[in-house]
């Protein structure tokens, strides 16, 4: 597993301080931007889901929920879709070739 050490990249945003107050604190905004950035790195396939979960201190199910809200398909959902498509393709091929037993059509 990749470890994030002092060689990490820090990205700085210059945002007017007047936008933040007690109802919209800068530290909470920073945490949201950090999460968004990590989700975008997952979408770009530059960061693995388990790495993002570790960096954010989230359980797997929490990360999956956040990914889905962001429109990112989690790995297990992609795998399920592939399995479903493969099963359907195998079934369709079996139907075209005369059934699962390989018999010919009359």
C-alpha positions in Angstrom: 0.0 0.0 0.0 1.3 3.5 -0.9 2.2 5.6 2.1 1.7 9.3 2.1 4.7 10.9 3.6 6.2 14.3 3.7 6.7 14.1 -0.1 3.0 14.8 -0.6 1.8 17.6 -2.7 0.0 20.6 -1.1 -2.3 22.6 -3.3 -3.1 26.1 -2.2 -6.2 28.0 -3.1 -6.5 31.7 -2.7 -10.1 32.4 -1.7 -11.3 35.6 0.0 -11.4 35.1 3.8 -14.7 37.0 3.9 -16.5 34.0 2.4 -16.1 32.1 5.6 -17.7 32.6 9.0 -19.1 30.5 11.9 -21.9 29.1 9.7 -19.4 28.2 6.9 -16.0 27.7 8.4 -12.8 27.5 6.3 -11.6 24.3 7.9 -14.8 22.4 7.0 -14.6 23.8 3.4 -11.0 22.7 3.2 -12.0 19.1 4.3 -14.7 19.1 1.6 -12.3 20.2 -1.1 -9.8 17.6 0.0 -12.4 14.9 -0.2 -13.6 16.1 -3.6 -10.0 16.1 -4.9 -9.4 12.5 -3.7 -12.7 11.4 -5.3 -11.6 13.1 -8.6 -8.3 11.2 -8.4 -10.3 7.9 -8.0 -12.4 8.9 -11.1 -9.1 9.6 -13.0 -7.8 6.2 -11.9 -4.8 7.9 -10.3 -5.7 6.7 -6.8 -7.1 3.4 -5.6 -10.3 3.3 -3.6 -8.7 1.6 -0.6 -6.0 4.3 -0.6 -8.6 7.1 -0.6 -10.5 5.5 2.2 -7.3 5.3 4.3 -6.4 8.9 3.6 -9.9 10.1 4.4 -10.2 7.8 7.5 -13.3 6.3 6.1 -14.8 2.8 6.2 -15.2 1.2 2.8 -19.0 1.6 2.8 -18.6 5.3 3.6 -16.3 5.8 0.7 -18.6 3.9 -1.6 -21.6 6.1 -0.6 -19.6 9.2 -1.3 -18.3 7.9 -4.6 -21.9 7.1 -5.7 -23.1 10.6 -4.7 -20.3 12.0 -6.8 -21.3 9.8 -9.8 -18.3 7.5 -9.5 -19.0 3.8 -10.0 -17.2 1.8 -7.2 -15.2 -1.2 -8.3 -17.6 -3.8 -7.0 -20.5 -2.2 -8.9 -18.4 -2.3 -12.1 -17.5 -5.9 -11.4 -21.2 -6.8 -10.9 -22.1 -5.1 -14.2 -19.4 -7.0 -16.0 -20.6 -10.3 -14.5 -24.2 -9.5 -15.5 -23.2 -8.7 -19.0 -21.0 -11.8 -19.3 -23.8 -14.0 -18.0 -26.2 -12.5 -20.5 -23.7 -12.9 -23.4 -23.1 -16.6 -22.5 -26.9 -17.2 -22.2 -27.5 -15.5 -25.6 -24.7 -17.5 -27.2 -26.2 -20.7 -25.8 -29.6 -19.8 -27.2 -28.1 -19.1 -30.7 -26.2 -22.4 -30.8 -29.3 -24.5 -30.1 -29.2 -24.5 -26.3 -26.8 -25.2 -23.5 -26.4 -28.9 -24.5 -25.0 -27.9 -27.9 -27.7 -29.7 -29.8 -28.8 -28.6 -33.3 -32.1 -27.0 -34.1 -34.6 -28.7 -36.3 
